[in-house]
Amino acid sequence: MMLIELTSAQVYERLEKAVMKAGSAQALAAQWGISAAYLSDVRCKKRNLSDTVLDFLNIKRVVAYIASDEEGT
């Protein structure tokens, strides 16, 4: 299995494709067992993508901390 890094925009594109494939946001929410209101909020970026939604999209969230070579004080 090959892993690829996705931008936030690409994640939302995959979500929109899932909505289209399901026929509607309400249908997708029902399939995934989440509320249509929550899915709408995620699509409008009023709420963050949950691990549940990411799991259905076969996407894993990875957090990285990056620093310059200078230590903060």
C-alpha positions as CSV (number, residue, x, y, z in Angstrom):
1,M,0.0,0.0,0.0
2,M,1.4,3.4,-1.0
3,L,0.7,6.4,1.3
4,I,0.4,9.9,-0.1
5,E,0.3,13.2,1.6
6,L,-2.9,15.2,1.0
7,T,-3.6,18.8,1.3
8,S,-6.7,20.0,3.2
9,A,-8.3,20.8,-0.1
10,Q,-7.8,17.3,-1.4
11,V,-9.4,15.8,1.7
12,Y,-12.5,18.0,1.2
13,E,-12.5,17.0,-2.5
14,R,-12.6,13.4,-1.4
15,L,-15.5,14.2,0.9
16,E,-17.4,15.8,-1.9
17,K,-16.8,12.8,-4.1
18,A,-18.2,10.6,-1.4
19,V,-21.3,12.8,-1.2
20,M,-21.8,12.6,-5.0
21,K,-21.3,8.8,-5.0
22,A,-23.9,8.4,-2.2
23,G,-26.4,10.6,-4.1
24,S,-26.8,13.3,-1.4
25,A,-25.2,14.5,1.9
26,Q,-28.2,13.1,3.8
27,A,-27.7,9.6,2.2
28,L,-24.0,9.7,3.0
29,A,-24.7,10.7,6.6
30,A,-27.1,7.9,7.0
31,Q,-24.6,5.4,5.5
32,W,-21.9,6.6,7.9
33,G,-24.1,6.8,10.9
34,I,-23.6,10.5,11.5
35,S,-26.0,13.4,11.5
36,A,-26.7,15.3,8.4
37,A,-26.2,18.5,10.3
38,Y,-22.8,17.4,11.4
39,L,-21.8,16.5,7.9
40,S,-23.1,19.8,6.6
41,D,-21.0,21.6,9.3
42,V,-17.9,19.7,8.2
43,R,-18.5,20.4,4.5
44,C,-18.9,24.1,5.3
45,K,-15.8,24.0,7.5
46,K,-17.7,25.1,10.6
47,R,-16.5,21.9,12.4
48,N,-13.3,19.9,12.1
49,L,-13.0,16.6,10.3
50,S,-13.5,13.9,12.9
51,D,-11.5,10.7,13.0
52,T,-14.8,8.9,12.1
53,V,-15.2,10.9,8.9
54,L,-11.5,10.5,8.0
55,D,-11.8,6.7,8.6
56,F,-14.7,6.4,6.2
57,L,-12.6,8.3,3.6
58,N,-9.6,6.0,4.4
59,I,-7.5,8.9,5.5
60,K,-5.4,9.2,8.7
61,R,-4.6,12.4,10.4
62,V,-0.9,12.9,11.1
63,V,0.3,15.8,13.2
64,A,3.9,17.1,12.9
65,Y,5.8,19.7,14.9
66,I,8.5,21.5,13.0
67,A,11.0,23.9,14.5
68,S,13.9,25.9,13.2
69,D,17.3,24.9,14.5
70,E,17.1,27.7,17.1
71,E,15.6,26.9,20.4
72,G,12.9,29.2,21.8
73,T,13.4,31.0,25.0
